[in-house]
Amino acid sequence: MSLWDKAKKALEGAADSVDREARQATRHYEISQLETERDRQLIEIGKRALEMYGQREIMDADIKILANRIRDLDEQIESLRAEIQALRHAPKSPDE
C-alpha cells in the first residue's frame, strides 16, 4: 500500500469520525431543544393544575393535552438518545 493510499485511508477514517461526532452533537442539541419545550409544557401543566386546585377541579381536557405533549416530547428525547448510543457503538474504521 502506497503512502498516498495510507493517507487517503486515514483521511477517510477521520472524516467518518468527524461526521459521527457532528451527528452526535446535533442530536444533543435536539435533545436540549426538546427538554426546553418539555419544561415549558411542565410549567403550563403546573400553572393549570394550581388554577384547578384553586377552583376545586382536578382534571380537564387541557391537562390531558399537556400531559400527552410531555409524553410525546419524552419519547422523542429517548429516540434521540438511542441514536446517540448507536453512533457511539457504531463500528469504527480501522484507522480510528
Secondary structure, DSSP 8 states (H G I E B T S, - for coil): --HHHHHHHHHHHHHHHHHHHHHHHHHHHHHHHHHHHHHHHHHHHHHHHHHHHHTT----HHHHHHHHHHHHHHHHHHHHHHHHHHHHTS---TT-
